[in-house]
Amino acid sequence: MNYKFSGYKILVEKKFKKIIQKNLPIEYREVFDEKIKYLSNNPEHPSLNTKSYYVSKKMLKKLEVDEVWEFYINRKQYRCIFYLSHIDKIIIIAYIGNHTQVKNKFK
């Protein structure tokens, strides 16, 4: 199998635990844990609906990453944002929230 993220190590932002507690209802946390397993085993797993998330070049420079991606926790509302650093071959789990929270994060 040849995934876009093959060989990438997964890390988590320092503030991510607080973000989950604030933005993700308890009833979706087990679903999120399953999605992280999918991401680590197969980043293109169909239930993730993984896709690139557009942010400006200025924002990428500020974040010190190459790309921003997202996957869905559930189709209707919650999503997880992750960053890619190609040189370091890392995926950084960075943010979780509903559509509005994610949109506002990257204004």
C-alpha positions in Angstrom: 0.0 0.0 0.0 1.3 3.5 -0.9 -0.4 6.1 1.3 0.3 9.8 1.1 1.4 9.7 4.7 3.4 6.5 4.6 6.1 6.4 7.2 4.9 9.5 9.0 5.1 9.6 12.8 2.0 11.0 14.6 2.4 13.6 17.3 -0.2 15.6 19.3 -0.1 19.4 20.0 0.5 20.2 23.6 -2.9 21.9 24.1 -4.9 19.2 22.3 -6.2 17.5 25.4 -7.7 20.8 26.6 -9.2 21.4 23.1 -10.9 18.0 23.1 -12.3 18.6 26.6 -13.6 22.0 25.4 -14.8 21.2 21.9 -15.7 17.6 21.6 -18.7 16.2 23.4 -18.0 13.1 25.5 -20.3 10.9 23.3 -17.9 11.4 20.4 -14.6 10.8 22.2 -14.6 7.0 21.6 -15.4 7.6 17.9 -12.4 10.0 17.8 -10.1 7.3 19.4 -11.2 4.9 16.6 -10.5 7.5 14.0 -7.0 8.0 15.3 -6.4 4.3 15.0 -7.6 4.4 11.4 -5.3 7.4 10.7 -2.2 5.6 12.1 -3.0 2.4 10.2 -4.5 3.7 7.0 -4.7 7.5 6.6 -6.9 7.0 3.5 -9.5 4.8 5.3 -12.9 5.6 3.9 -14.5 6.4 7.2 -12.0 9.3 7.8 -12.9 11.1 4.6 -9.4 12.6 4.8 -8.9 15.7 2.7 -6.7 18.7 2.4 -7.8 21.8 4.2 -6.9 25.1 2.6 -5.0 27.7 4.6 -3.0 30.6 3.3 0.7 30.4 2.7 1.1 33.0 5.4 -0.7 30.7 7.9 1.4 27.7 6.9 4.5 29.7 7.5 3.1 30.8 10.9 2.3 27.2 11.8 5.7 26.0 10.5 4.1 23.2 8.5 3.8 22.2 4.9 0.1 21.3 4.7 -3.1 21.2 6.7 -5.5 18.3 6.5 -8.7 17.2 8.1 -10.7 14.1 8.8 -14.3 13.8 10.1 -15.2 12.5 13.5 -18.8 12.4 12.3 -20.1 13.6 9.0 -22.5 16.2 10.3 -20.4 18.3 12.7 -17.1 17.4 14.2 -13.7 17.3 12.5 -10.1 16.9 13.4 -7.3 19.1 11.9 -3.8 17.8 11.5 -0.6 19.3 10.1 2.0 17.7 7.9 5.7 18.4 8.0 7.2 16.6 5.0 10.9 17.1 5.9 10.4 15.7 9.4 7.8 13.2 8.2 5.3 14.0 11.0 1.6 14.3 11.3 0.6 16.7 14.1 -2.9 16.3 15.5 -3.6 19.9 16.1 -7.3 20.9 16.6 -10.8 19.4 16.9 -14.1 21.2 16.7 -17.3 21.7 14.8 -17.4 23.3 11.3 -17.6 26.9 12.7 -14.8 26.4 15.3 -12.5 25.0 12.6 -13.3 27.7 10.2 -12.7 30.4 12.8 -9.4 28.8 13.8 -7.9 29.5 10.4 -9.3 33.0 9.6 
